[in-house]
């Protein structure tokens, strides 16, 4: 091995070990060093056997070990570099942006703002200001927030989505992304009390789901046999496995992934829709779309800001146009939810 390669190996290896020491302390550093040494012995044994079977000279262990550490250093350096570029690009250079659509039929103006239950505090503050601007000019708020439900309906809902859905889910999820979970009360009572929950309850969703089940008994029967995953518990277990420094690194990676997913939302939608319980998804989307469009059409108010999941927008917009072809998109404004 050349001296340049040796120097590179020493520098990169030292930096990696120091970083591990800083992030995970002594125990993890010793553990990683031991694993690398163990694998070097395993691969050296393979090297000796392979060369011996071909009747060729094999390297002595220390020479092989230097090459092995050099190769490992190159791989780790490359992976870290790619990861840093990925994080920096998606979190700082090109973070995801989400739209706010302004619609009009020349009588009513609807501002449709995409919302999610976990996003940055700065984003939520911007939306508060948007609501304030609309309501101080005699507008009202229509918001998405699943209404109260019974324990029986909640159990059926969990079985249908295969996930244990509870109130702490978004709170714990937000900790994995270093962002804020939505507390809907912050959007209410701004300027006035003209805030309307335009959503269904889980009781209503399950009632419609049970009715649909009569048309597709086999599919729903299969769904009922699936084990419910306690996502909340899994997230708590995951959070408890890492110290604060380790978690901060995971958070930056998760935020970059979340930015990437949001930017490719249109491409991922078909995949997301395909893996869901189709009967339940049909109700969560279509029935809520019909309900929202109906409330907009029959509303006495002519200026409404709507905070809803973006997946509903195209369907609601089409339903409005079916009722009145005058509906048009007048303006699109963008926000950065995780920047």
URURGI-V333091 format. One line per field, one symbol per residue. ss: DSSP state (A for helix, B for strand, O for the rest). burial: b if it has 16 or more other C-alpha atoms within 10 Angstrom, else e. A space follows every 50 residues. Layout:
# URURGI-V333091
ss = ???
burial = ???
This chain:
# URURGI-V333091
ss = OOAAAAAAAAAAAAAAAAAAAAAAAAAAAAAAAAAAAAAAAAAAAAAAAA AAAOOOOOOOAAAAAAAAAAAAAAAAAAAAAAAAAAAAAAAAAOOOOBBB BBBBOOOOBBBBBBOOOBBOAAAAAAAAAAAAAAAOOOOBBBBOOOBOOO AAAAAAAAAAAOBOOOOOAAAAAAAOOOOBBOOAAAAOOOOOOOBBBOOO BAAAAAAAAAAAAOOOAAAAAAAAOOOOBOAAAAAAAAAAOOOAAAAAAA AAAAAAAAAAAAAOAAAAAAAAAAAOOAAAAAAAAAAAAAAAAAAAAAOO OOBBBBBBOAAAAAAAAAAAAAAOOOOBBBBBBBBOOOO
burial = eeeeeeeebbebbeebbeebeebbeeeebeeeeeeeeeebbeebeeebee eeeeeeeeeeeeebbbbbbbebbbeebeeeeeeeebbbebbeeebbebbb bbbbbeebbbbbbbbebbbbeebbeebeeebbebbeeebbbbbbbeeeee eebbebbbbbbbbbbeeebbbbbbbbbbbbbbeeeebbebbeeebeebbb ebbbbbebbbebbeeeeeebeebeeeebeebbeebeeebeeeeeeebbeb bbbbbbbbbbebbeeeeeeeeeeeeeeebbbebbbebbbbbbbbebbeee ebbbbbbbbbebbebbbebbeeeeeebbeeeeeebbbbb
